[in-house]
Structures are given as C-alpha cells and as structure tokens.
Amino acid sequence: MARAVREEQARHPREPARGRGLLRQFPEGLRQAASVDGTYYMFPLYIDESFFLYRKDLLAKHSLQVPGSWEEVRETAAKLVDTGDVSYGFAFQGDVYEGLTCNVTEFVADAGGSLLNDDLTKPETTSSETKRAFEFMRSLITDGASPRATLTYQEQDTNDAFSGGRAAFLRNWSYAWGIANGPDSRVAGKVGLAARPTFDGQDEHHSTIGGWGNYINPHTQQPAAALTFARWMSSETAQQFLTREGGVLPARSASLVSEDAKQQKRPTYDTAAGITLVPRPTSTAYYPKVSQGVYQNGNSILGGQASVDGGTSTMASAIALALQGEAL
C-alpha cells in the first residue's frame, strides 16, 4: 500500500509529504493518522468521531442550557443527579483499554496539549495541559458528575447507561445516536447531539479518529485493479455515494458539507463538519505499548490510586520505554 500511495504522491511532486493531490481532500487529522514519516499507508474510506449526547427533555424540565464547556458539564451533570431524574450525570469510557486512550487524547487536546511531541519521539504527559485534563477527568468522579463505575466502563456500558435512562450525558461514537433513538431505548426522541464540549478559555471542539481505510495486500495477483478500486473508493463519486447510502461519516471533508449530506438530515453530519480531528499517536511503530502506558496509568489516576503528578510521571516513563522499543 505504501508503494501505491507513493505513486499517487509522485503525480504531485511539489507536495509529496503534505498529503495534497488526492489526500488533501481529507482532514489534516486523518492524514496524520494515515501516514508515517510523510508516507501514506491507506486510502481513507470513512471515519468515525465522538459526540456529546444529552437529554434535552431533562434540560428543558429544569430550565438548563446545553453545556458549552466541560466545567458546565460537570456542574449540570451533578445538578441532574441531585434532582433524582438520573443516577449518573456524564457517562464516558474509563476502563483499562484503548477507549480510555481515546478519551484522554481528546481531553488533553481540549486543554491545548498532546500526549507526544510533534515528531512522536518524547512523551508530553507531564505538561500542564495534560495535568489539567487529568485533574478534570478525575474531578468528574470525585464531584459526583460521573459514577465510580466509569473506571470499568467501555462503549457498550455507557450506551446502556444512557439509552436506559440512567445517565444525562454521554460521550460516544456516532453509532450511539442510532442506539439512543432506537426501538429498545428508553430515551428515544428525547436526545440531542452536539460536538464534545471544550474547556473554558478554549474554542476548538475535538474528537479522536476511528474509521476504516483501504489497504492493498502486497501479495495480491491484481495490484493494478486493487489500486484502482482503493483509489476510487476515496474519490468524490464514491464518497458522495457513502454519504447518501452508507449511513457513515464520509472521510472526504467536502462530502460532509455537500448537498447530499444536508438532504440526509443526520445531526452527526452537521456536527462533524465543525469538529477538529485529533489522531492518537498511532504513527509510531510502538503505539500499542504507548497506548497501554496511557490507559493503565490513566485509569489509576481516575480511580485515585495515583495522584495526577505521580500518575502522569509514571505514564511518561512508560511511554518513553515504549518509544525505545523496551516496554515489556
């Protein structure tokens, strides 16, 4: 696949590493996630982003506004728990797994930081921005906005809590909108959707990236046909088809704001267009161990087994060992 994308870059010799040509039709965050050292390894197909779901009926009942900042989420979530309308305020994924790394990546970006430096050679987890993110995530639990069960929550657990009417707010991927409004949901028709909030003093709304891309098997007997198909699926024609018929978020930026997208009347389309994508540092060859360092220590911070200062320092050490290829 690397050869295939290098061939595409060769058609645009003045701009190989910046993802222009075909790849410039996709958001910067996605291009970062799809490349290593300026070489692209996939043709984007469709993506996934995280969103903020809320109980619009409960907000209306108590004359509350949709929270615009994380500080407001914490305050409003605690209020709704105190009213007795819900058992939990804000549900997010805090278990010891990749989903916590996704949440941490987003919260750190909200605070203006990142987990690694720009060239992915050093951890940045002891920065003031990362500490701000963890202090807030921990406070969600200690202040009663999120349940202690958050420490064991994965995506399905949070969906169950929200669609079962037990939580007021939810952070989850785009498919959660359909579940919350599905036939088995107790809150169908009572749900609103927005971009994830951000911290006071910040103005960008972030999401890390999920999704799918097309790669070419190097052992294929039909490399030209495979390349043609993979490239076509990233084209405007195919991306517009996915927008109309696929029910997924198209990877191509323009497709999200196209007339086809508007006609679908999907709130995820309208909202996604204004979200800044922040990739996890997957471009390092040691990413699995980097992520493990994040979610293991991150869960300890959220649970109070480690302080923010101590936990982020231990996290930095684990990531540094991972980047050197020395993590167990």
ChimeraX attribute file (.defattr): number of C-alpha atoms within 10 A of each C-alpha:
attribute: neighborCount
match mode: 1-to-1
recipient: residues
	/A:1	20
	/A:2	16
	/A:3	14
	/A:4	23
	/A:5	22
	/A:6	17
	/A:7	12
	/A:8	19
	/A:9	22
	/A:10	13
	/A:11	12
	/A:12	15
	/A:13	11
	/A:14	10
	/A:15	13
	/A:16	20
	/A:17	18
	/A:18	17
	/A:19	24
	/A:20	17
	/A:21	15
	/A:22	18
	/A:23	25
	/A:24	14
	/A:25	18
	/A:26	19
	/A:27	16
	/A:28	18
	/A:29	16
	/A:30	21
	/A:31	25
	/A:32	22
	/A:33	21
	/A:34	21
	/A:35	20
	/A:36	16
	/A:37	10
	/A:38	14
	/A:39	20
	/A:40	25
	/A:41	21
	/A:42	23
	/A:43	26
	/A:44	25
	/A:45	23
	/A:46	21
	/A:47	17
	/A:48	21
	/A:49	22
	/A:50	27
	/A:51	26
	/A:52	22
	/A:53	26
	/A:54	23
	/A:55	22
	/A:56	19
	/A:57	16
	/A:58	16
	/A:59	16
	/A:60	11
	/A:61	8
	/A:62	11
	/A:63	9
	/A:64	14
	/A:65	11
	/A:66	19
	/A:67	21
	/A:68	15
	/A:69	18
	/A:70	19
	/A:71	16
	/A:72	17
	/A:73	21
	/A:74	22
	/A:75	16
	/A:76	22
	/A:77	25
	/A:78	22
	/A:79	18
	/A:80	23
	/A:81	20
	/A:82	15
	/A:83	10
	/A:84	9
	/A:85	15
	/A:86	20
	/A:87	19
	/A:88	26
	/A:89	29
	/A:90	31
	/A:91	31
	/A:92	26
	/A:93	26
	/A:94	28
	/A:95	22
	/A:96	20
	/A:97	19
	/A:98	18
	/A:99	19
	/A:100	24
	/A:101	26
	/A:102	23
	/A:103	21
	/A:104	25
	/A:105	24
	/A:106	28
	/A:107	28
	/A:108	22
	/A:109	27
	/A:110	29
	/A:111	22
	/A:112	18
	/A:113	21
	/A:114	24
	/A:115	28
	/A:116	18
	/A:117	13
	/A:118	11
	/A:119	10
	/A:120	15
	/A:121	13
	/A:122	17
	/A:123	22
	/A:124	22
	/A:125	26
	/A:126	18
	/A:127	16
	/A:128	15
	/A:129	20
	/A:130	25
	/A:131	19
	/A:132	19
	/A:133	23
	/A:134	25
	/A:135	16
	/A:136	20
	/A:137	22
	/A:138	21
	/A:139	15
	/A:140	26
	/A:141	21
	/A:142	15
	/A:143	14
	/A:144	19
	/A:145	27
	/A:146	27
	/A:147	19
	/A:148	16
	/A:149	17
	/A:150	22
	/A:151	20
	/A:152	14
	/A:153	22
	/A:154	20
	/A:155	17
	/A:156	12
	/A:157	15
	/A:158	26
	/A:159	25
	/A:160	17
	/A:161	21
	/A:162	30
	/A:163	24
	/A:164	15
	/A:165	19
	/A:166	20
	/A:167	27
	/A:168	31
	/A:169	30
	/A:170	25
	/A:171	25
	/A:172	24
	/A:173	20
	/A:174	22
	/A:175	16
	/A:176	23
	/A:177	22
	/A:178	11
	/A:179	17
	/A:180	24
	/A:181	16
	/A:182	14
	/A:183	10
	/A:184	11
	/A:185	17
	/A:186	15
	/A:187	20
	/A:188	18
	/A:189	13
	/A:190	13
	/A:191	19
	/A:192	16
	/A:193	20
	/A:194	21
	/A:195	24
	/A:196	25
	/A:197	24
	/A:198	24
	/A:199	21
	/A:200	13
	/A:201	10
	/A:202	13
	/A:203	11
	/A:204	17
	/A:205	22
	/A:206	26
	/A:207	26
	/A:208	25
	/A:209	21
	/A:210	17
	/A:211	15
	/A:212	14
	/A:213	16
	/A:214	19
	/A:215	18
	/A:216	21
	/A:217	12
	/A:218	12
	/A:219	7
	/A:220	10
	/A:221	9
	/A:222	11
	/A:223	15
	/A:224	12
	/A:225	12
	/A:226	18
	/A:227	20
	/A:228	11
	/A:229	14
	/A:230	21
	/A:231	21
	/A:232	15
	/A:233	21
	/A:234	25
	/A:235	19
	/A:236	16
	/A:237	12
	/A:238	16
	/A:239	25
	/A:240	22
	/A:241	16
	/A:242	21
	/A:243	26
	/A:244	18
	/A:245	11
	/A:246	12
	/A:247	14
	/A:248	19
	/A:249	25
	/A:250	28
	/A:251	25
	/A:252	26
	/A:253	17
	/A:254	17
	/A:255	25
	/A:256	23
	/A:257	15
	/A:258	13
	/A:259	13
	/A:260	16
	/A:261	22
	/A:262	16
	/A:263	10
	/A:264	14
	/A:265	10
	/A:266	14
	/A:267	15
	/A:268	24
	/A:269	22
	/A:270	17
	/A:271	15
	/A:272	24
	/A:273	15
	/A:274	14
	/A:275	19
	/A:276	19
	/A:277	24
	/A:278	23
	/A:279	24
	/A:280	24
	/A:281	22
	/A:282	17
	/A:283	16
	/A:284	17
	/A:285	13
	/A:286	18
	/A:287	17
	/A:288	14
	/A:289	20
	/A:290	28
	/A:291	25
	/A:292	21
	/A:293	23
	/A:294	28
	/A:295	24
	/A:296	19
	/A:297	24
	/A:298	29
	/A:299	23
	/A:300	18
	/A:301	21
	/A:302	26
	/A:303	18
	/A:304	14
	/A:305	12
	/A:306	16
	/A:307	16
	/A:308	23
	/A:309	17
	/A:310	14
	/A:311	25
	/A:312	25
	/A:313	18
	/A:314	19
	/A:315	26
	/A:316	23
	/A:317	17
	/A:318	23
	/A:319	29
	/A:320	21
	/A:321	18
	/A:322	22
	/A:323	20
	/A:324	11
	/A:325	13
	/A:326	12
	/A:327	16
	/A:328	7
